[in-house]
């Protein structure tokens, strides 16, 4: 399991994130302390609270996790 935090600030960023998550060959979850949703689900993603950073969990090995972090670079929390 690979984990990292992201921030999404607009509806366009949410759509872009979903598009990137959808092409991954492994499960990707996004959430916070209260809720966790499938990152490939539009309805799930729009139900999240974007006022705080979100935690991404990907069920993949470290190599695939590194690749995922690379494609999600613009959303990563610093």
C-alpha positions as CSV (number, residue, x, y, z in Angstrom):
1,X,0.0,0.0,0.0
2,X,1.4,3.4,-1.0
3,X,0.1,6.6,0.6
4,X,0.5,10.3,0.0
5,X,-1.5,13.5,0.5
6,X,-3.0,15.7,-2.2
7,X,-5.0,19.0,-2.4
8,X,-7.6,19.7,-5.0
9,X,-8.8,23.2,-5.4
10,X,-11.2,23.3,-8.3
11,X,-13.8,21.1,-10.1
12,X,-11.4,20.9,-13.1
13,X,-8.6,19.5,-10.8
14,X,-11.1,16.9,-9.4
15,X,-12.0,15.8,-13.0
16,X,-8.3,15.6,-13.9
17,X,-7.5,13.6,-10.8
18,X,-10.3,11.1,-11.5
19,X,-9.0,10.7,-15.1
20,X,-5.5,9.9,-13.9
21,X,-6.8,7.5,-11.2
22,X,-9.1,5.7,-13.7
23,X,-6.2,4.5,-15.9
24,X,-4.4,2.9,-13.0
25,X,-4.5,-0.9,-13.0
26,X,-4.9,-1.1,-9.2
27,X,-7.4,0.3,-6.6
28,X,-6.9,3.9,-5.6
29,X,-8.8,5.3,-2.6
30,X,-9.0,8.9,-1.5
31,X,-10.3,10.3,1.8
32,X,-9.8,11.9,5.2
33,X,-10.4,10.8,8.8
34,X,-14.1,10.6,8.2
35,X,-14.7,9.3,4.7
36,X,-12.9,7.2,2.1
37,X,-14.0,6.8,-1.5
38,X,-12.9,5.1,-4.7
39,X,-10.8,7.7,-6.6
40,X,-12.2,6.3,-9.9
41,X,-15.8,7.2,-8.9
42,X,-17.0,10.7,-9.9
43,X,-19.9,10.6,-7.4
44,X,-17.6,9.5,-4.6
45,X,-15.0,12.1,-5.4
46,X,-17.4,15.0,-5.5
47,X,-18.7,14.1,-2.1
48,X,-15.4,14.8,-0.4
49,X,-14.5,17.9,1.7
50,X,-11.7,19.7,-0.3
51,X,-11.0,22.3,2.4
52,X,-8.3,20.1,3.8
53,X,-5.6,17.8,2.3
54,X,-6.8,14.4,1.3
55,X,-5.0,11.1,1.7
56,X,-4.5,8.8,-1.3
57,X,-4.0,5.1,-0.8
58,X,-3.0,2.9,-3.7
59,X,-2.9,-0.8,-3.5
60,X,0.3,-1.3,-5.5
61,X,4.0,-2.0,-5.1
62,X,6.5,0.8,-4.5
63,X,7.5,1.1,-8.2
64,X,3.8,1.6,-9.3
65,X,3.4,3.9,-6.3
66,X,6.3,6.0,-7.5
67,X,4.8,6.2,-11.0
68,X,1.5,7.2,-9.5
69,X,3.1,10.0,-7.4
70,X,4.8,11.2,-10.6
71,X,1.6,11.5,-12.6
72,X,-0.2,13.1,-9.6
73,X,2.7,15.6,-9.0
74,X,0.7,18.7,-9.5
75,X,-1.8,17.7,-6.7
76,X,0.8,16.6,-4.1
77,X,0.9,18.6,-0.8
78,X,4.2,20.1,-0.1
